[in-house]
Amino acid sequence: MLVNNRFICNGGFLPYHVWSIDPESYNNKSTLDPAGPFFDCYPNLGLTKNSAPFVQVLHTDAEGLLFHFGTERQMGHIDYYVNPGQSQQPGCLIP
């Protein structure tokens, strides 16, 4: 028998929206760079603090000069913004 509340669910971009469907499945959800396009227009859709007892989010593509695929929106109990969430990372030549 597996006890789901002992698992940590990790993923990135679009899969995190699927995990938000069943808040009781996991005790801890972590997402890496959640998708912003379309989901920013509908803040109640997708991952929220109510998606699990503890939700942490790592934003790495929240803003950019021309475009971005992530979101600046706070979604979890803890949201981390790397460099501060900009798509251009130090030492990376690809914008």
C-alpha positions in Angstrom: 0.0 0.0 0.0 1.3 3.5 -0.9 0.6 6.5 1.2 0.4 9.5 -1.2 0.9 12.2 1.4 4.5 11.0 1.9 5.5 11.7 -1.7 6.8 15.0 -3.1 5.6 15.8 -6.5 8.1 17.7 -8.7 7.7 19.0 -12.2 7.8 22.0 -14.5 5.9 24.2 -16.9 2.6 22.6 -17.9 2.4 19.4 -15.7 1.9 21.4 -12.6 -1.5 22.4 -13.8 -2.5 18.7 -13.9 -1.4 18.2 -10.3 -3.7 21.0 -9.1 -6.7 18.9 -10.1 -6.4 16.6 -7.1 -5.2 18.5 -4.0 -5.3 15.4 -1.7 -2.9 13.4 -3.9 0.4 14.9 -2.5 1.4 16.5 0.7 4.2 18.6 -0.9 4.1 20.0 -4.5 7.1 21.7 -6.1 7.0 23.2 -9.6 9.9 24.5 -11.7 9.0 27.5 -13.9 5.2 27.3 -14.1 3.6 28.3 -17.4 2.4 31.8 -17.7 0.7 32.1 -21.1 -3.0 31.5 -20.9 -2.8 30.7 -17.2 -2.0 34.3 -16.1 -5.4 35.3 -17.6 -7.2 32.8 -15.3 -5.5 33.0 -11.9 -8.0 30.4 -10.4 -6.9 27.8 -12.9 -3.9 25.7 -12.2 -1.6 25.6 -9.2 -2.5 27.6 -6.1 -1.8 27.4 -2.3 -4.8 25.2 -2.1 -3.3 22.5 -4.4 -1.5 20.8 -1.5 -0.8 21.4 2.2 2.6 22.8 1.1 3.3 24.3 -2.4 6.7 25.7 -3.4 7.4 27.3 -6.8 10.7 28.2 -8.5 10.4 30.9 -11.2 13.2 31.1 -13.7 11.4 32.7 -16.7 8.9 35.1 -15.2 9.9 38.1 -17.3 11.9 38.9 -20.4 12.7 41.7 -22.9 10.6 40.3 -25.7 8.7 37.3 -24.4 8.6 34.8 -21.5 6.9 31.5 -20.9 6.8 31.6 -17.1 4.7 33.7 -14.7 5.5 36.4 -12.1 2.3 35.4 -10.2 2.8 34.1 -6.7 1.2 30.6 -6.6 2.6 28.7 -3.6 3.3 29.0 0.1 6.9 29.9 -1.0 7.8 31.3 -4.3 11.5 31.7 -5.3 12.6 34.0 -8.1 16.0 33.1 -9.6 17.9 36.1 -11.0 15.0 37.6 -10.2 12.9 35.4 -12.5 14.3 36.8 -15.7 14.7 34.5 -18.7 18.3 35.7 -19.5 20.5 34.0 -16.9 24.1 35.0 -16.2 26.6 33.1 -18.4 23.9 31.9 -20.8 24.2 33.2 -24.4 20.7 32.1 -25.4 18.1 34.8 -24.7 
